[in-house]
Amino acid sequence: MEYGRTYNFSAGPATMPVPVLEEIANEVLNYRGCGTGVMEMSHRSKVYQTIIDEAEADLRELMGIPDNYKVLFIQGGATLQFAMIPMNLLKNGVADYIVTGAWSQKAYKEAQKYGKINLVATSKDRNYSYIPDCSDLPIDPDADYVFIVENETIHGNTFWALPNTKGKPLVSDQSSMFLSGPCNVSDYGMIFAGAQKNVGPSGLAIVIIREDLLNRDLDPKTPTYLDYAIHADNGSMYNTPNCWAIYVCGKVFKYLKKIGGLEAMAKINEDKAKILYDFLDSSALFAGTVDKCDRSLMNVPFVTGDSEKDAAVVAATKAAGFDNLKGHKSVGGLRASIYNAMPAEGVEALVEFLREFEKANA
């Protein structure tokens, strides 16, 4: 790779597009002749206001976000949203959660601090290796929303069809699939994503929320910063935002527009994932851990079936210059996160390495 970079298969913070990094590098000391870099710039300046306004406009264009949805840039990452969502969206005090992996389990547990939280479907019985049937869920009539993690980073499954929420607002954590393909925002009440997997540095959550879900009658004890309406009313500038992360995300949004938008990105991701899945499906040594119909295009966990051999493969990948391929402890084996910015050549190189490892250990 260029600049002596390795192929980074980390689940996040993850690899970023080289053209974006090059552009950022050229602007670190002096952003477009203004005399300072973005990290040093006042968030109240006209220059920075243009940066955040362009970032929002480009994201709206990429996703076709309707006018009745607010776009918010909030610090704290996606994990903070696990608390902010019930704090803001619970009006009847009831919500329904679908648990399909480690992150939805964390969200479900966090939400239980704030109301009656129903578990309406789960795939825990097979270690989250599939997506349960969500076509006729026991939705609570009083539920304020239905929550999913649309792509589970650790367990490598994804919702290829959204659940039937029976008219209740769908809240989706899209962190590890955000902007990986087209998305009909109108199907959701709220979408949120941590930036550090597909669009930028860590420490930022992007929230897309329908205006009617902004609750202006919150519990008075709710911390001001945790009120979505506050962020919406202040254009994500209630306090000093994560200026650097927003700036970088804005660069990625422009890059995605330049390569053809989310339709083009989806095709790239499908072709890229096919390279790895085709190998796993034909391998006598390696196997994927998720049902084929529910596989993620972003996070691919796979195993040999022998923990010692798994460890040997991980060690060999490190020696060969591949980064962050060790699987999460709850799944074991290996995991390749092949987000938007992972080039096809990186996946091809990994497959060639695994193929040679298999031959050598036949």
Disulfide bonds with the S-S distance in Angstrom:
none
